Amino acid sequence: MSNVTVSPLSTALGAQISGVDISRPLPPDQRDAIEQALLTHSVLFFRDQPITPQQQARFAANFGDLHIHPIYPNVPEQPEVLVLDTAVTDVRDNAVWHTDVTFLPTPALGAVLSAKLLPAYGGDTLWASGIAAYEALSAPMKRLLDGLTATHDFIKSFPLERFGNSAEDLQRWEAARQKNPPLSHPVVRTHPVSGRKSLFVSEGFTTRINELEAAESEVILKLLFAHATRPEFTLRWRWQAHDVAFWDNRVTQHYAVDDYRPQRRVMHRATILGDVPF
């Protein structure tokens, strides 16, 4: 039997996991226990897990195929692991509520984030539950939103003025823009495993609700962005060295607090590809 221990952190989302060594191959019972905990709690935290990029990628690959990010630098010997290093890359796009890579036709199932270098203070990350936010909406608002779609645009979080500063950066940005044109996803997404409904719009990538007039879309999105990140739907994690977070990207959004400059912060992320939202 699995010796995985799951300790919930809030009603809306979040649990701390113990009894697992991520650096080693996962036995099937531990993998299944972690997957079930993810379905129940949406974001999981593992303390004291010093792992290499290869070990991080192996852990993440237990849950699906891995994505190679079109903009962020990666670990050369393990390109599926991207590097978020404030000394190298402008990561201000992380200091906004967002759901990862929703500019893809098949946005991420989840992501595994490993703390490599932390500031002495600051640099927390917040997560918000799209399920809790949706379930708290009034019945008339749910009826309005169900069936609507929204445009998600790569450029909203990766504008040319911040990611095209050299010839090489410009070439990478242009290739990413052409490969990832704006596309549409449901405003309310159904989780493919649990069947629960979740808000699936975020300030990071969502630009408009397609079926509404522009002014209507602007007002409704502003309302949803504020509603989805109410404190009762969120959890704030204070990182320690070698912490690992694993979240369900299908039903959450997150915000990396940019409150530690000029200190440096380095994180490694492995992103797990998902399926077409419905």
Secondary structure as UniProt FT lines:
FT   STRAND          5..8
FT   STRAND          15..18
FT   TURN            22..23
FT   HELIX           28..41
FT   STRAND          43..46
FT   HELIX           53..60
FT   HELIX           61..63
FT   STRAND          66..67
FT   STRAND          74..75
FT   TURN            76..77
FT   STRAND          78..85
FT   TURN            86..88
FT   HELIX           92..94
FT   TURN            100..103
FT   STRAND          108..117
FT   STRAND          125..129
FT   HELIX           130..135
FT   HELIX           139..145
FT   TURN            146..147
FT   STRAND          149..152
FT   HELIX           154..157
FT   HELIX           160..163
FT   HELIX           167..179
FT   STRAND          183..186
FT   STRAND          188..190
FT   TURN            192..194
FT   STRAND          197..199
FT   TURN            203..205
FT   STRAND          206..209
FT   TURN            210..211
FT   HELIX           214..228
FT   HELIX           231..233
FT   STRAND          234..237
FT   TURN            241..242
FT   STRAND          244..248
FT   TURN            249..250
FT   STRAND          252..256
FT   TURN            261..262
FT   STRAND          266..273
//
